[in-house]
Amino acid sequence: MLVRDLRFQLRVAKRRYAQPLGYGGDEDPGSDFALGVAVTERLYRNLSHDRTYKRFATGMRDWVLGANAWGASFVVGAGERFPRCPHHQVANLVGSRNGKHPRLVGAVSNGPAERSEFQGIGKPGAYARRCPRGRGNPFARFDGRGARYLDDARAWAATEPAIDYVAVSALAFALDAR
């Protein structure tokens, strides 16, 4: 029964989100979903020895690590292009704004989100530093299909590290290392 349920979840995820560069759009579920697929597939494969969904799940994991339309990893410190401006008060006040130390290594953010989530993000508050320092969004040219990615401390929908994202990422990467 468990194996059948895991296979069902993988089949539904693959039908909905299998695209050439992963996924991204107005129904984009984010890094936690992508890494959850990787965990589900690995548990399914361990129990069933069926490798049917391995490529799909690996693609979902890789999407989080930068194999996506934006060419950005959504894990702080992973790869060359990762969130440098997380929506995190301590990281904003005492962390680096250029990707160098100190930074919130291992923090996982959602990545692209629905365009409407970025409306009215305003100026940084009195207890925040502008991050990024300049204006503009180098990722804007890759936005589309209702999705947007903005590496900006004010853009909570894209860059806020979340404990559930980190938890599923630790499990996904640990299972992958075996």
N, C-alpha and C positions, 0 to 999 in steps of 0.2 A: 504494500500500500504506500509506504513512504517513497519508494523508488518511483512508483507511478505518479505520485503527486509532484515530486521534484521534476520529472520529465515533463509533466503538464506545464509547470511554471516556466520551464526553459522554452518549450514550444510556443507558449503565448508571448514571451519576451522576444523571441527571435522573429516571430511573425510581425510583431509591432515595430521593432527597432532595428532590424537588419538593414543597413544601408551601406553604401560604399565607404563612407568616412565615419562610420558609427552612427550617431544620431545627433539631433539638434533641431529644435523647432519649438513651436508654441506649446507642445505637450512634452517637452524634454524633462525627464524625471531627475536628472543630475547624477553626480558622482556616486552617491550612495546606492542608487539603483544599479548603475553599471557595475560597481564592485560587488553588489549583492548577487548579480547574475554570475560573476566569476566564482563566488563562494558556492552558490547553488550548483553550478556545473561541476565543480571539483568534488563536492560531496556526492553528487549523483554518479559521477564517474568512478569514485572510490567504491561505491556500493554496487554499481551495475557493470562496471568495466566497459561501458558504452562510451565511445569517444565522439558521438554524433555532434554534440554541441561545443566541443572543445575550441574549435576555431572561432565560433561566434563569441564565446565567453572571453577568449584571449583578446579578441578585438574590442570588447567592451572595456576590459582592464586597460588595454593600450590607449583607448580613447581618453581615459582619465589621465594617462601619463603623457599625452601630447599628440597622439595619432588622431587628430580631429581637425575640423576646418580652420580653427584658430591657431593650430600649431603650438598650443600651450598646455602644459601640465597643470592640473588643478591640485597638485600636492606641493606644498612649499618645500623648496630645496631639491625637487626631482626634475632633472633635465635642465636645459638652458633657459627656457621660458616658463616661469612658474609665478604664482601670485606674489608680488612684491609689496602689495598694499592691502593686506587682509583687513577686513572689517572686525578689528579686535583692538580694544582700547589699549592694553598693555603693549602689544606689538606696534601700535601706531605711535605711542608716546616714547618708548625707549628702544624700539627696533630700528633696523635699517630700512631705508626706503629705496635702496638700489639693489637688493638681493644679496648683499654681503652680510656678514655677521654683525650684530646679533639679529637673528631672524627666528621665526616660529617653525623650525624644521619639522616636517612630518604632518603639519596641519593640513587638513583636506577641506577644500571648499566645493561648493556646488558646481561651479563652472557656469556655462551659459544658462540664462534664464529667459523667461518670457519678457519681451520688450516692455510691457507695461510695468514691470517691477522696477524699472529705472526712472520712471517719471518722477520729477520733483525731488531728486536726491539732495539738492541744495548744497550749501557751503558746509565745510567741517565745523563742528561746534567749538565752543571756547576751549574745551579740553581735548583738542585733536589737532594733528598736523595735517596739512594738505599732502595727500599722497594719491597719485603721483604729483611731483612738484610742478611739472608743466601741464599744459592743457592738451586736449585732444585724446583720441582713443586709437592706438595703433591697430587694434583688433577690429575696428568698425567695418573695414572693407570685407571682412569675412562673415559679418552678421547676415542673417537671412532666415527665411521661412519662420518668422516670428521670434527667432532667438537672438539674443545679444550677449556679448561678453565684454565686461569692462573691469579692468584691474584697477580698482579705485577703492580706497578705504570707506567711502560713503556708499558703495554699491553692495549692500549686505546680501542681496539675492545671489550675487556671483562670487563674492570673496569672503563671506563670513565662515570661519572654521566651525565645524560642528562636531560634537563628541560622537554622534552616531556615525558620521562619515569616517572619523578616525577609527572607531571600533571595527567597522566592516572592512576598512582598508588594512588594518593589522591582520585580520583573519584572512583576507584575500591574499595578501603578500606572503603570509606564513604558509598557507596551503600551497601557494605557487612555488615556494622555495623547496618543497619536499621532493 
